[in-house]
Amino acid sequence: MKTLIINGSPRKDGDTVGLIELLIKQLNGEYEIVDAYYSDISACRDCRYCWNYDGCSINDEMSEIYNYLVDCDNVVIASPIYFSQPTGKLLDVCSRFQTYFAAKKFRNQKASLKPKRGAVILVGGGDGNPQDAYRTACSLLHHINATEIYPPVGSFNTNKLPATKDEKAIKDIENVAIFLNS
Ligand SMILES: Cc1cc2nc3c(=O)[nH]c(=O)nc-3n(C[C@H](O)[C@H](O)[C@H](O)COP(=O)(O)O)c2cc1C
């Protein structure tokens, strides 16, 4: 089993990373983590290369992610909530999924990616709810052929309680691992 985890947090010991670490301890198989803030992956520039050709005109670390996405079984989007959305850097990385949208829409190709399970882990300081960020993350996961997506999980009061001390978040991560391992 192969799992891709996209981490949208800049904080190397932050709440998102704490929950990712809990998850990977319970995951079967291999995993790959993309750190949106520290990878050499640019945002899509809407150059429209992919309207006519397979792949992407930008040559950077996204090539490895494209390869991994071909046959991985699971994709996890894990991010802090910034202004009710996943972070901008996470959206930059995921904007490169545009090539899959273009393949279907403009080149009439069938999905080239193995169907996947998806999960969305979010953390927030305590202002607002995770619904908008979850909806955005689900839309991104649909672009990469996630056919089953787990309900939103995470920790939403991190200004007062670190995610790794949040009992409900810890239990929810256990359930995400069971879902991804099944
Ligand atoms: C620019 C910015 C915007 C934020 N917007 C929200 C928000 O809309 N809702 C919320 O609950 N928390 C918000 N937060 C708080 C973070 O989501 C919170 O501190 C989170 O635990 C950080 O996760 P990390 O430690 O994994 O980076 C924001 C923080 C920053 C820096």
The ligand as an SDF file (V2000), in Angstrom:
LIG
                    3D

 31 33  0  0  0  0  0  0  0  0999 V2000
   -2.2380   33.5670    8.3080 C   0  0  0  0  0  0  0  0  0  0  0  0
   -3.0150   32.7020    9.2730 C   0  0  0  0  0  0  0  0  0  0  0  0
   -4.3860   32.5330    9.1090 C   0  0  0  0  0  0  0  0  0  0  0  0
   -5.1080   31.7100    9.9870 C   0  0  0  0  0  0  0  0  0  0  0  0
   -6.4450   31.5440    9.7940 N   0  0  0  0  0  0  0  0  0  0  0  0
   -7.1480   30.7170   10.6210 C   0  0  0  0  0  0  0  0  0  0  0  0
   -8.5530   30.4780   10.4160 C   0  0  0  0  0  0  0  0  0  0  0  0
   -9.1730   30.9880    9.4810 O   0  0  0  0  0  0  0  0  0  0  0  0
   -9.1870   29.6530   11.2830 N   0  0  0  0  0  0  0  0  0  0  0  0
   -8.5370   29.0530   12.3340 C   0  0  0  0  0  0  0  0  0  0  0  0
   -9.1700   28.3030   13.1010 O   0  0  0  0  0  0  0  0  0  0  0  0
   -7.1930   29.2420   12.5550 N   0  0  0  0  0  0  0  0  0  0  0  0
   -6.4990   30.0540   11.7160 C   0  0  0  0  0  0  0  0  0  0  0  0
   -5.1450   30.2270   11.9000 N   0  0  0  0  0  0  0  0  0  0  0  0
   -4.4600   29.4940   12.9880 C   0  0  0  0  0  0  0  0  0  0  0  0
   -3.7450   28.2220   12.5070 C   0  0  0  0  0  0  0  0  0  0  0  0
   -4.5900   27.4160   11.7230 O   0  0  0  0  0  0  0  0  0  0  0  0
   -3.2620   27.4340   13.7160 C   0  0  0  0  0  0  0  0  0  0  0  0
   -2.2940   28.1920   14.4280 O   0  0  0  0  0  0  0  0  0  0  0  0
   -2.7200   26.0670   13.3960 C   0  0  0  0  0  0  0  0  0  0  0  0
   -2.6670   25.2810   14.5720 O   0  0  0  0  0  0  0  0  0  0  0  0
   -1.3220   26.1080   12.7860 C   0  0  0  0  0  0  0  0  0  0  0  0
   -0.9880   24.7950   12.3820 O   0  0  0  0  0  0  0  0  0  0  0  0
    0.5370   24.2900   12.2520 P   0  0  0  0  0  0  0  0  0  0  0  0
    1.1310   24.3360   13.6130 O   0  0  0  0  0  0  0  0  0  0  0  0
    0.4170   22.9160   11.7290 O   0  0  0  0  0  0  0  0  0  0  0  0
    1.2040   25.1840   11.2520 O   0  0  0  0  0  0  0  0  0  0  0  0
   -4.4210   31.0570   11.0500 C   0  0  0  0  0  0  0  0  0  0  0  0
   -3.0370   31.2510   11.2080 C   0  0  0  0  0  0  0  0  0  0  0  0
   -2.3400   32.0520   10.3350 C   0  0  0  0  0  0  0  0  0  0  0  0
   -0.8390   32.2190   10.5240 C   0  0  0  0  0  0  0  0  0  0  0  0
  1  2  1  0
  2  3  1  0
  2 30  2  0
  3  4  2  0
  4  5  1  0
  4 28  1  0
  5  6  2  0
  6  7  1  0
  6 13  1  0
  7  8  2  0
  7  9  1  0
  9 10  1  0
 10 11  2  0
 10 12  1  0
 12 13  2  0
 13 14  1  0
 14 15  1  0
 14 28  1  0
 15 16  1  0
 16 17  1  0
 16 18  1  0
 18 19  1  0
 18 20  1  0
 20 21  1  0
 20 22  1  0
 22 23  1  0
 23 24  1  0
 24 25  2  0
 24 26  1  0
 24 27  1  0
 28 29  2  0
 29 30  1  0
 30 31  1  0
M  END
$$$$
